[in-house]
């Protein structure tokens, strides 16, 4: 997760009920038990802009400037540099 220069080591206060985590180049993602996503770190290309209403997520991944979520119906939602 790097040296924290971009805030990726600053886990949001109160973050709990996490079932999975993922790290991108300059950001981190957490999948919560309620199947929602929390993101923190650098937002240089929108990789922290979790789409409004994103729910029913079962897996997450982070890339260099993108974030991805797999929903239980098999659809993939992407945001950030390449969305």
Phi and psi restraints in degrees (range 20) as a CNS / XPLOR table:
assign (resid 1 and name C) (resid 2 and name N)
       (resid 2 and name CA) (resid 2 and name C) 1.0 79.1 20.0 2
assign (resid 2 and name N) (resid 2 and name CA)
       (resid 2 and name C) (resid 3 and name N) 1.0 -165.9 20.0 2
assign (resid 2 and name C) (resid 3 and name N)
       (resid 3 and name CA) (resid 3 and name C) 1.0 -92.0 20.0 2
assign (resid 3 and name N) (resid 3 and name CA)
       (resid 3 and name C) (resid 4 and name N) 1.0 0.5 20.0 2
assign (resid 3 and name C) (resid 4 and name N)
       (resid 4 and name CA) (resid 4 and name C) 1.0 84.5 20.0 2
assign (resid 4 and name N) (resid 4 and name CA)
       (resid 4 and name C) (resid 5 and name N) 1.0 4.6 20.0 2
assign (resid 4 and name C) (resid 5 and name N)
       (resid 5 and name CA) (resid 5 and name C) 1.0 -55.5 20.0 2
assign (resid 5 and name N) (resid 5 and name CA)
       (resid 5 and name C) (resid 6 and name N) 1.0 -30.2 20.0 2
assign (resid 5 and name C) (resid 6 and name N)
       (resid 6 and name CA) (resid 6 and name C) 1.0 -102.9 20.0 2
assign (resid 6 and name N) (resid 6 and name CA)
       (resid 6 and name C) (resid 7 and name N) 1.0 13.9 20.0 2
assign (resid 6 and name C) (resid 7 and name N)
       (resid 7 and name CA) (resid 7 and name C) 1.0 85.4 20.0 2
assign (resid 7 and name N) (resid 7 and name CA)
       (resid 7 and name C) (resid 8 and name N) 1.0 5.4 20.0 2
assign (resid 7 and name C) (resid 8 and name N)
       (resid 8 and name CA) (resid 8 and name C) 1.0 -71.0 20.0 2
assign (resid 8 and name N) (resid 8 and name CA)
       (resid 8 and name C) (resid 9 and name N) 1.0 -12.9 20.0 2
assign (resid 8 and name C) (resid 9 and name N)
       (resid 9 and name CA) (resid 9 and name C) 1.0 -95.9 20.0 2
assign (resid 9 and name N) (resid 9 and name CA)
       (resid 9 and name C) (resid 10 and name N) 1.0 -4.3 20.0 2
assign (resid 9 and name C) (resid 10 and name N)
       (resid 10 and name CA) (resid 10 and name C) 1.0 -88.8 20.0 2
assign (resid 10 and name N) (resid 10 and name CA)
       (resid 10 and name C) (resid 11 and name N) 1.0 76.0 20.0 2
assign (resid 10 and name C) (resid 11 and name N)
       (resid 11 and name CA) (resid 11 and name C) 1.0 -57.8 20.0 2
assign (resid 11 and name N) (resid 11 and name CA)
       (resid 11 and name C) (resid 12 and name N) 1.0 130.1 20.0 2
assign (resid 11 and name C) (resid 12 and name N)
       (resid 12 and name CA) (resid 12 and name C) 1.0 -55.0 20.0 2
assign (resid 12 and name N) (resid 12 and name CA)
       (resid 12 and name C) (resid 13 and name N) 1.0 135.1 20.0 2
assign (resid 12 and name C) (resid 13 and name N)
       (resid 13 and name CA) (resid 13 and name C) 1.0 -58.0 20.0 2
assign (resid 13 and name N) (resid 13 and name CA)
       (resid 13 and name C) (resid 14 and name N) 1.0 136.8 20.0 2
assign (resid 13 and name C) (resid 14 and name N)
       (resid 14 and name CA) (resid 14 and name C) 1.0 82.4 20.0 2
assign (resid 14 and name N) (resid 14 and name CA)
       (resid 14 and name C) (resid 15 and name N) 1.0 -1.2 20.0 2
assign (resid 14 and name C) (resid 15 and name N)
       (resid 15 and name CA) (resid 15 and name C) 1.0 -63.9 20.0 2
assign (resid 15 and name N) (resid 15 and name CA)
       (resid 15 and name C) (resid 16 and name N) 1.0 124.2 20.0 2
assign (resid 15 and name C) (resid 16 and name N)
       (resid 16 and name CA) (resid 16 and name C) 1.0 -149.9 20.0 2
assign (resid 16 and name N) (resid 16 and name CA)
       (resid 16 and name C) (resid 17 and name N) 1.0 177.5 20.0 2
assign (resid 16 and name C) (resid 17 and name N)
       (resid 17 and name CA) (resid 17 and name C) 1.0 56.3 20.0 2
assign (resid 17 and name N) (resid 17 and name CA)
       (resid 17 and name C) (resid 18 and name N) 1.0 39.4 20.0 2
assign (resid 17 and name C) (resid 18 and name N)
       (resid 18 and name CA) (resid 18 and name C) 1.0 -87.7 20.0 2
assign (resid 18 and name N) (resid 18 and name CA)
       (resid 18 and name C) (resid 19 and name N) 1.0 133.7 20.0 2
assign (resid 18 and name C) (resid 19 and name N)
       (resid 19 and name CA) (resid 19 and name C) 1.0 -109.7 20.0 2
assign (resid 19 and name N) (resid 19 and name CA)
       (resid 19 and name C) (resid 20 and name N) 1.0 -17.9 20.0 2
assign (resid 19 and name C) (resid 20 and name N)
       (resid 20 and name CA) (resid 20 and name C) 1.0 -157.3 20.0 2
assign (resid 20 and name N) (resid 20 and name CA)
       (resid 20 and name C) (resid 21 and name N) 1.0 153.2 20.0 2
assign (resid 20 and name C) (resid 21 and name N)
       (resid 21 and name CA) (resid 21 and name C) 1.0 -132.0 20.0 2
assign (resid 21 and name N) (resid 21 and name CA)
       (resid 21 and name C) (resid 22 and name N) 1.0 157.4 20.0 2
assign (resid 21 and name C) (resid 22 and name N)
       (resid 22 and name CA) (resid 22 and name C) 1.0 -146.9 20.0 2
assign (resid 22 and name N) (resid 22 and name CA)
       (resid 22 and name C) (resid 23 and name N) 1.0 150.1 20.0 2
assign (resid 22 and name C) (resid 23 and name N)
       (resid 23 and name CA) (resid 23 and name C) 1.0 -124.1 20.0 2
assign (resid 23 and name N) (resid 23 and name CA)
       (resid 23 and name C) (resid 24 and name N) 1.0 136.7 20.0 2
assign (resid 23 and name C) (resid 24 and name N)
       (resid 24 and name CA) (resid 24 and name C) 1.0 -103.6 20.0 2
assign (resid 24 and name N) (resid 24 and name CA)
       (resid 24 and name C) (resid 25 and name N) 1.0 -165.7 20.0 2
assign (resid 24 and name C) (resid 25 and name N)
       (resid 25 and name CA) (resid 25 and name C) 1.0 -62.1 20.0 2
assign (resid 25 and name N) (resid 25 and name CA)
       (resid 25 and name C) (resid 26 and name N) 1.0 -41.9 20.0 2
assign (resid 25 and name C) (resid 26 and name N)
       (resid 26 and name CA) (resid 26 and name C) 1.0 -137.5 20.0 2
assign (resid 26 and name N) (resid 26 and name CA)
       (resid 26 and name C) (resid 27 and name N) 1.0 17.8 20.0 2
assign (resid 26 and name C) (resid 27 and name N)
       (resid 27 and name CA) (resid 27 and name C) 1.0 -149.4 20.0 2
assign (resid 27 and name N) (resid 27 and name CA)
       (resid 27 and name C) (resid 28 and name N) 1.0 166.3 20.0 2
assign (resid 27 and name C) (resid 28 and name N)
       (resid 28 and name CA) (resid 28 and name C) 1.0 -130.7 20.0 2
assign (resid 28 and name N) (resid 28 and name CA)
       (resid 28 and name C) (resid 29 and name N) 1.0 155.8 20.0 2
assign (resid 28 and name C) (resid 29 and name N)
       (resid 29 and name CA) (resid 29 and name C) 1.0 -131.0 20.0 2
assign (resid 29 and name N) (resid 29 and name CA)
       (resid 29 and name C) (resid 30 and name N) 1.0 146.8 20.0 2
assign (resid 29 and name C) (resid 30 and name N)
       (resid 30 and name CA) (resid 30 and name C) 1.0 -129.0 20.0 2
assign (resid 30 and name N) (resid 30 and name CA)
       (resid 30 and name C) (resid 31 and name N) 1.0 135.4 20.0 2
assign (resid 30 and name C) (resid 31 and name N)
       (resid 31 and name CA) (resid 31 and name C) 1.0 -100.3 20.0 2
assign (resid 31 and name N) (resid 31 and name CA)
       (resid 31 and name C) (resid 32 and name N) 1.0 122.6 20.0 2
assign (resid 31 and name C) (resid 32 and name N)
       (resid 32 and name CA) (resid 32 and name C) 1.0 -92.5 20.0 2
assign (resid 32 and name N) (resid 32 and name CA)
       (resid 32 and name C) (resid 33 and name N) 1.0 159.4 20.0 2
assign (resid 32 and name C) (resid 33 and name N)
       (resid 33 and name CA) (resid 33 and name C) 1.0 -55.1 20.0 2
assign (resid 33 and name N) (resid 33 and name CA)
       (resid 33 and name C) (resid 34 and name N) 1.0 -30.6 20.0 2
assign (resid 33 and name C) (resid 34 and name N)
       (resid 34 and name CA) (resid 34 and name C) 1.0 -80.6 20.0 2
assign (resid 34 and name N) (resid 34 and name CA)
       (resid 34 and name C) (resid 35 and name N) 1.0 8.5 20.0 2
assign (resid 34 and name C) (resid 35 and name N)
       (resid 35 and name CA) (resid 35 and name C) 1.0 69.8 20.0 2
assign (resid 35 and name N) (resid 35 and name CA)
       (resid 35 and name C) (resid 36 and name N) 1.0 29.5 20.0 2
assign (resid 35 and name C) (resid 36 and name N)
       (resid 36 and name CA) (resid 36 and name C) 1.0 -110.1 20.0 2
assign (resid 36 and name N) (resid 36 and name CA)
       (resid 36 and name C) (resid 37 and name N) 1.0 167.5 20.0 2
assign (resid 36 and name C) (resid 37 and name N)
       (resid 37 and name CA) (resid 37 and name C) 1.0 -120.0 20.0 2
assign (resid 37 and name N) (resid 37 and name CA)
       (resid 37 and name C) (resid 38 and name N) 1.0 139.0 20.0 2
assign (resid 37 and name C) (resid 38 and name N)
       (resid 38 and name CA) (resid 38 and name C) 1.0 -119.9 20.0 2
assign (resid 38 and name N) (resid 38 and name CA)
       (resid 38 and name C) (resid 39 and name N) 1.0 137.6 20.0 2
assign (resid 38 and name C) (resid 39 and name N)
       (resid 39 and name CA) (resid 39 and name C) 1.0 -129.1 20.0 2
assign (resid 39 and name N) (resid 39 and name CA)
       (resid 39 and name C) (resid 40 and name N) 1.0 148.4 20.0 2
assign (resid 39 and name C) (resid 40 and name N)
       (resid 40 and name CA) (resid 40 and name C) 1.0 -153.0 20.0 2
assign (resid 40 and name N) (resid 40 and name CA)
       (resid 40 and name C) (resid 41 and name N) 1.0 162.7 20.0 2
assign (resid 40 and name C) (resid 41 and name N)
       (resid 41 and name CA) (resid 41 and name C) 1.0 116.4 20.0 2
assign (resid 41 and name N) (resid 41 and name CA)
       (resid 41 and name C) (resid 42 and name N) 1.0 -143.1 20.0 2
assign (resid 41 and name C) (resid 42 and name N)
       (resid 42 and name CA) (resid 42 and name C) 1.0 -78.2 20.0 2
assign (resid 42 and name N) (resid 42 and name CA)
       (resid 42 and name C) (resid 43 and name N) 1.0 140.1 20.0 2
assign (resid 42 and name C) (resid 43 and name N)
       (resid 43 and name CA) (resid 43 and name C) 1.0 -121.1 20.0 2
assign (resid 43 and name N) (resid 43 and name CA)
       (resid 43 and name C) (resid 44 and name N) 1.0 32.4 20.0 2
assign (resid 43 and name C) (resid 44 and name N)
       (resid 44 and name CA) (resid 44 and name C) 1.0 -56.4 20.0 2
assign (resid 44 and name N) (resid 44 and name CA)
       (resid 44 and name C) (resid 45 and name N) 1.0 -30.7 20.0 2
assign (resid 44 and name C) (resid 45 and name N)
       (resid 45 and name CA) (resid 45 and name C) 1.0 -128.8 20.0 2
assign (resid 45 and name N) (resid 45 and name CA)
       (resid 45 and name C) (resid 46 and name N) 1.0 24.7 20.0 2
assign (resid 45 and name C) (resid 46 and name N)
       (resid 46 and name CA) (resid 46 and name C) 1.0 85.6 20.0 2
assign (resid 46 and name N) (resid 46 and name CA)
       (resid 46 and name C) (resid 47 and name N) 1.0 12.8 20.0 2
assign (resid 46 and name C) (resid 47 and name N)
       (resid 47 and name CA) (resid 47 and name C) 1.0 -69.7 20.0 2
assign (resid 47 and name N) (resid 47 and name CA)
       (resid 47 and name C) (resid 48 and name N) 1.0 -11.7 20.0 2
assign (resid 47 and name C) (resid 48 and name N)
       (resid 48 and name CA) (resid 48 and name C) 1.0 -95.9 20.0 2
assign (resid 48 and name N) (resid 48 and name CA)
       (resid 48 and name C) (resid 49 and name N) 1.0 -7.1 20.0 2
assign (resid 48 and name C) (resid 49 and name N)
       (resid 49 and name CA) (resid 49 and name C) 1.0 -79.2 20.0 2
assign (resid 49 and name N) (resid 49 and name CA)
       (resid 49 and name C) (resid 50 and name N) 1.0 69.6 20.0 2
assign (resid 49 and name C) (resid 50 and name N)
       (resid 50 and name CA) (resid 50 and name C) 1.0 -55.5 20.0 2
assign (resid 50 and name N) (resid 50 and name CA)
       (resid 50 and name C) (resid 51 and name N) 1.0 124.7 20.0 2
assign (resid 50 and name C) (resid 51 and name N)
       (resid 51 and name CA) (resid 51 and name C) 1.0 -55.8 20.0 2
assign (resid 51 and name N) (resid 51 and name CA)
       (resid 51 and name C) (resid 52 and name N) 1.0 136.0 20.0 2
assign (resid 51 and name C) (resid 52 and name N)
       (resid 52 and name CA) (resid 52 and name C) 1.0 -57.1 20.0 2
assign (resid 52 and name N) (resid 52 and name CA)
       (resid 52 and name C) (resid 53 and name N) 1.0 134.8 20.0 2
assign (resid 52 and name C) (resid 53 and name N)
       (resid 53 and name CA) (resid 53 and name C) 1.0 81.0 20.0 2
assign (resid 53 and name N) (resid 53 and name CA)
       (resid 53 and name C) (resid 54 and name N) 1.0 2.4 20.0 2
assign (resid 53 and name C) (resid 54 and name N)
       (resid 54 and name CA) (resid 54 and name C) 1.0 -63.8 20.0 2
assign (resid 54 and name N) (resid 54 and name CA)
       (resid 54 and name C) (resid 55 and name N) 1.0 124.1 20.0 2
assign (resid 54 and name C) (resid 55 and name N)
       (resid 55 and name CA) (resid 55 and name C) 1.0 -149.4 20.0 2
assign (resid 55 and name N) (resid 55 and name CA)
       (resid 55 and name C) (resid 56 and name N) 1.0 175.2 20.0 2
assign (resid 55 and name C) (resid 56 and name N)
       (resid 56 and name CA) (resid 56 and name C) 1.0 60.2 20.0 2
assign (resid 56 and name N) (resid 56 and name CA)
       (resid 56 and name C) (resid 57 and name N) 1.0 36.3 20.0 2
assign (resid 56 and name C) (resid 57 and name N)
       (resid 57 and name CA) (resid 57 and name C) 1.0 -85.7 20.0 2
assign (resid 57 and name N) (resid 57 and name CA)
       (resid 57 and name C) (resid 58 and name N) 1.0 136.6 20.0 2
assign (resid 57 and name C) (resid 58 and name N)
       (resid 58 and name CA) (resid 58 and name C) 1.0 -116.5 20.0 2
assign (resid 58 and name N) (resid 58 and name CA)
       (resid 58 and name C) (resid 59 and name N) 1.0 -13.5 20.0 2
assign (resid 58 and name C) (resid 59 and name N)
       (resid 59 and name CA) (resid 59 and name C) 1.0 -154.9 20.0 2
assign (resid 59 and name N) (resid 59 and name CA)
       (resid 59 and name C) (resid 60 and name N) 1.0 153.5 20.0 2
assign (resid 59 and name C) (resid 60 and name N)
       (resid 60 and name CA) (resid 60 and name C) 1.0 -136.2 20.0 2
assign (resid 60 and name N) (resid 60 and name CA)
       (resid 60 and name C) (resid 61 and name N) 1.0 157.0 20.0 2
assign (resid 60 and name C) (resid 61 and name N)
       (resid 61 and name CA) (resid 61 and name C) 1.0 -151.5 20.0 2
assign (resid 61 and name N) (resid 61 and name CA)
       (resid 61 and name C) (resid 62 and name N) 1.0 149.8 20.0 2
assign (resid 61 and name C) (resid 62 and name N)
       (resid 62 and name CA) (resid 62 and name C) 1.0 -126.5 20.0 2
assign (resid 62 and name N) (resid 62 and name CA)
       (resid 62 and name C) (resid 63 and name N) 1.0 139.1 20.0 2
assign (resid 62 and name C) (resid 63 and name N)
       (resid 63 and name CA) (resid 63 and name C) 1.0 -114.3 20.0 2
assign (resid 63 and name N) (resid 63 and name CA)
       (resid 63 and name C) (resid 64 and name N) 1.0 -161.0 20.0 2
assign (resid 63 and name C) (resid 64 and name N)
       (resid 64 and name CA) (resid 64 and name C) 1.0 -62.0 20.0 2
assign (resid 64 and name N) (resid 64 and name CA)
       (resid 64 and name C) (resid 65 and name N) 1.0 -46.0 20.0 2
assign (resid 64 and name C) (resid 65 and name N)
       (resid 65 and name CA) (resid 65 and name C) 1.0 -138.9 20.0 2
assign (resid 65 and name N) (resid 65 and name CA)
       (resid 65 and name C) (resid 66 and name N) 1.0 19.9 20.0 2
assign (resid 65 and name C) (resid 66 and name N)
       (resid 66 and name CA) (resid 66 and name C) 1.0 -133.9 20.0 2
assign (resid 66 and name N) (resid 66 and name CA)
       (resid 66 and name C) (resid 67 and name N) 1.0 157.9 20.0 2
assign (resid 66 and name C) (resid 67 and name N)
       (resid 67 and name CA) (resid 67 and name C) 1.0 -128.9 20.0 2
assign (resid 67 and name N) (resid 67 and name CA)
       (resid 67 and name C) (resid 68 and name N) 1.0 145.8 20.0 2
assign (resid 67 and name C) (resid 68 and name N)
       (resid 68 and name CA) (resid 68 and name C) 1.0 -135.5 20.0 2
assign (resid 68 and name N) (resid 68 and name CA)
       (resid 68 and name C) (resid 69 and name N) 1.0 148.7 20.0 2
assign (resid 68 and name C) (resid 69 and name N)
       (resid 69 and name CA) (resid 69 and name C) 1.0 -135.6 20.0 2
assign (resid 69 and name N) (resid 69 and name CA)
       (resid 69 and name C) (resid 70 and name N) 1.0 135.8 20.0 2
assign (resid 69 and name C) (resid 70 and name N)
       (resid 70 and name CA) (resid 70 and name C) 1.0 -102.4 20.0 2
assign (resid 70 and name N) (resid 70 and name CA)
       (resid 70 and name C) (resid 71 and name N) 1.0 124.3 20.0 2
assign (resid 70 and name C) (resid 71 and name N)
       (resid 71 and name CA) (resid 71 and name C) 1.0 -93.1 20.0 2
assign (resid 71 and name N) (resid 71 and name CA)
       (resid 71 and name C) (resid 72 and name N) 1.0 161.0 20.0 2
assign (resid 71 and name C) (resid 72 and name N)
       (resid 72 and name CA) (resid 72 and name C) 1.0 -64.1 20.0 2
assign (resid 72 and name N) (resid 72 and name CA)
       (resid 72 and name C) (resid 73 and name N) 1.0 -19.3 20.0 2
assign (resid 72 and name C) (resid 73 and name N)
       (resid 73 and name CA) (resid 73 and name C) 1.0 -86.6 20.0 2
assign (resid 73 and name N) (resid 73 and name CA)
       (resid 73 and name C) (resid 74 and name N) 1.0 4.8 20.0 2
assign (resid 73 and name C) (resid 74 and name N)
       (resid 74 and name CA) (resid 74 and name C) 1.0 91.8 20.0 2
assign (resid 74 and name N) (resid 74 and name CA)
       (resid 74 and name C) (resid 75 and name N) 1.0 -4.2 20.0 2
assign (resid 74 and name C) (resid 75 and name N)
       (resid 75 and name CA) (resid 75 and name C) 1.0 -81.6 20.0 2
assign (resid 75 and name N) (resid 75 and name CA)
       (resid 75 and name C) (resid 76 and name N) 1.0 152.3 20.0 2
assign (resid 75 and name C) (resid 76 and name N)
       (resid 76 and name CA) (resid 76 and name C) 1.0 -114.0 20.0 2
assign (resid 76 and name N) (resid 76 and name CA)
       (resid 76 and name C) (resid 77 and name N) 1.0 134.9 20.0 2
assign (resid 76 and name C) (resid 77 and name N)
       (resid 77 and name CA) (resid 77 and name C) 1.0 -115.0 20.0 2
assign (resid 77 and name N) (resid 77 and name CA)
       (resid 77 and name C) (resid 78 and name N) 1.0 130.6 20.0 2
assign (resid 77 and name C) (resid 78 and name N)
       (resid 78 and name CA) (resid 78 and name C) 1.0 -125.5 20.0 2
assign (resid 78 and name N) (resid 78 and name CA)
       (resid 78 and name C) (resid 79 and name N) 1.0 145.9 20.0 2
assign (resid 78 and name C) (resid 79 and name N)
       (resid 79 and name CA) (resid 79 and name C) 1.0 -148.9 20.0 2
assign (resid 79 and name N) (resid 79 and name CA)
       (resid 79 and name C) (resid 80 and name N) 1.0 159.9 20.0 2
assign (resid 79 and name C) (resid 80 and name N)
       (resid 80 and name CA) (resid 80 and name C) 1.0 113.6 20.0 2
assign (resid 80 and name N) (resid 80 and name CA)
       (resid 80 and name C) (resid 81 and name N) 1.0 -143.2 20.0 2
assign (resid 80 and name C) (resid 81 and name N)
       (resid 81 and name CA) (resid 81 and name C) 1.0 -58.6 20.0 2
assign (resid 81 and name N) (resid 81 and name CA)
       (resid 81 and name C) (resid 82 and name N) 1.0 -33.0 20.0 2
assign (resid 81 and name C) (resid 82 and name N)
       (resid 82 and name CA) (resid 82 and name C) 1.0 -114.4 20.0 2
assign (resid 82 and name N) (resid 82 and name CA)
       (resid 82 and name C) (resid 83 and name N) 1.0 17.1 20.0 2
